[in-house]
Amino acid sequence: MKDKHYCTECGQSNFNHINTWLEELTNHILPPLKLSRRIEGNFDILIEKIFTITRFAKFSADFTKSDIYLRSTCFIKEMEQRGAAVCALRTIFGFTNHFKMMVGGKTFRFETLPTADFTNKHSDKIVNDKELAKRYCIKGHFPVAEGKAFWFWQRGKAIRFGRQLGFPLVVKPRGGSVSRHVTTDIRDEVQLKKAVHHTLTYSPAFIVEKFISNASILRATVIDFDFVACIQQVPANIVGNGILTIRELIDRKNNDPQRGEPHQKQFTLYRVVENETTTRLLVGKGYDSETIPQKGEIVYLQKDPFLKLGGDVVEVSQSVHKDNIKLFRDLAHFFDIRITGIDFMVRDIAVSWKHQQCAVLELNSVPCIELHHFPSSGAPTNPARALADMFFKYYL
């Protein structure tokens, strides 16, 4: 029985939507605050002392992989190999993703990953706000999908804009990450209205933009304007062997110890979600759960490549066209950000972006580097090593 207070989209309590609404409203009401590295460090120490004195929280070294996000685990493991000692902040509610790291006789504090944001010319707000990032990309002549941002009181205006823009469409929150409350391939006004309502349960601001059909979503991680790794997201699927049924193949995939649930922090890959989309895709092929696919036949169980639905992650760094590598580096330079994740939609990553329809969907200042360390297929890359090199360059 499903908990009515639990959001399957977010992997968290529905009450968390109040927090995401407040965060989005605050980000647009208050001006961006950029503190110097020294002031920021002193502020962190002050907060730490208050937490310690009140016994609300303390730093502890006894955290495990399941206590923190996997991207943090990858970086910390690399730093420990270089002599660092790391503690995580533990509150009365459990571990947070705030860390204190001792290395080279000095102490450093960071949240999730060190981003060297004190070196950036611009606020992270430009990167993490999808609408601002889109405008900035247009200014830099980077490819983007045509679209526009709206507030919750403008839903009627958003529907009219979507009609004029033309289907298919995408509706997504203006902030946020990990494809939360995103609806893709919207084909008519009824679906558009549902998509807007779905997004507004998470965020007061949203974007309506064109959807590129027959394209793949790629995630590129760029570190210190040089290191580039790229993965392709593939919708949840099973591959036939001519012996097992679809039901048996799904069960076998879901029993893989490398797959968990979205709320479990130590996993990159998650179990396949079976829903109405799954049934529709199977019926469309004349299949059901007892069908035995032919050997090598790929049967898709979801239309969206979202990890939370059981999608796969394929490491494709070696096949990325040199123009696309340059595009990702140029984006990092243009936004002046030392570490970023770039969501990119393209039909063929091995072909130059200049010769095909494509779009930069969004950038993130704290990318999911774990995707490159633990892909479902392809040779893993090591962004944690590049990030550690960056840390020693800018912090020490």
C-alpha positions, 0 to 999 in steps of 0.5 A, a space after each residue: 500500500 502506497 503512503 499518501 504522504 510520499 511523493 514517488 517523483 521526489 523519493 521524499 515526503 510530500 511535505 518536502 514540496 513546501 520546502 521546494 516552493 519556499 526555496 524557489 520563491 526565496 531565490 527570486 525575491 532575495 538578491 544573490 549573496 556572494 561572500 568572500 572565501 574567508 567570511 564564508 569559512 568563518 560563518 561555517 565555523 560559527 554555525 558549527 560551534 552553535 550546533 555543537 554547543 546546543 548538541 543539535 549536530 556534530 561532525 563524525 567520521 563513522 558515516 557509511 556509504 548509505 549515509 551520504 550521496 554517492 557522488 560525495 563518497 566517490 570524491 571522499 574515497 579519492 581524497 582519503 587515498 591522498 591522505 585526507 581525513 573526512 567527517 560528516 555532519 550528523 544531526 539528531 535526524 541523521 547525517 547531512 551532506 555537509 563535510 569537514 576535511 583535514 588535509 595538508 595541515 588545514 581544515 576545509 568545509 564543503 557541501 556535497 562536493 567542493 566547487 571552488 565557487 569562490 573563484 567564479 565571476 558569477 553566482 551559482 544562481 545563473 547556472 542552477 536557474 534553468 531560465 537564467 541559464 537558457 538566457 545566458 546560453 542564448 547570449 553565448 550563441 549555444 544551442 537551446 530549446 525554444 521555451 519560456 518560464 512562468 509562475 504559478 499564477 500564469 498557468 493559463 498564459 503558459 497553456 496558450 504559449 505552449 499551443 503557439 509554440 507547437 507540440 511536442 513539448 516539455 514542462 519542467 520546474 524552473 529549479 531542481 534537478 534529477 528530472 523531478 516533476 518533469 513531463 516530456 513528449 507532451 502531444 496535446 493540450 490535455 497532457 499539457 494541462 496535466 503536466 503543468 499541474 504536476 510540476 506546480 506540486 513541486 515548484 511555483 515556477 516552471 518552464 514550457 519548451 520544445 521537445 526534440 523527438 528521436 533524440 537522447 539525453 546526455 550528461 557531460 561533466 566538466 571539471 576545471 575547464 579540461 576534464 570531460 566525461 559523458 554518459 547517455 541515459 537510456 529508458 528502462 529496458 530488458 534485453 531478450 535471450 530467447 529463453 526467459 519471459 519479459 517478467 523473468 527478465 525484469 525480475 532478474 534485472 531488478 535483483 541486480 545488487 547494483 540497483 536500489 531504490 531512489 531514496 537510497 543514497 549509495 546507488 546510481 542505478 535503480 529498479 525498473 518501475 512498472 506502470 501504465 507506460 510499461 503496459 502501453 509500450 508492451 501492448 503496442 508491440 503485441 507483448 505481455 509479461 509472459 512474452 519471450 523476446 528474441 535473443 538480443 531484442 531490446 524491449 523498452 519499459 519506459 519512454 523517458 530515460 529517467 534513472 528513477 524509472 530504472 533507466 540505464 547509464 551508458 558511458 560514451 566518453 570515447 565516442 563523443 565528437 571533438 566539436 561536442 567536447 569543445 562545446 562542453 568546455 566552452 560552456 564551462 568557460 562561458 559560465 566561468 564554473 570550475 565544475 558543472 554537469 551539462 544536460 544535453 539533448 542530441 540525436 547522435 553524440 558522435 556527430 558534431 552538434 553543428 550538423 544536427 538538431 540539439 539543445 543544452 537543457 540545463 547546467 548543474 553546479 553540483 553534478 552527479 559524478 557517480 554516473 561516470 564511476 558506476 555506469 550500467 555499461 561502458 568503461 567507467 571514467 574517474 571525475 573524482 580524480 579530476 575533482 581532487 586535482 582541482 581541489 589541490 589546485 584551488 584550495 591549498 
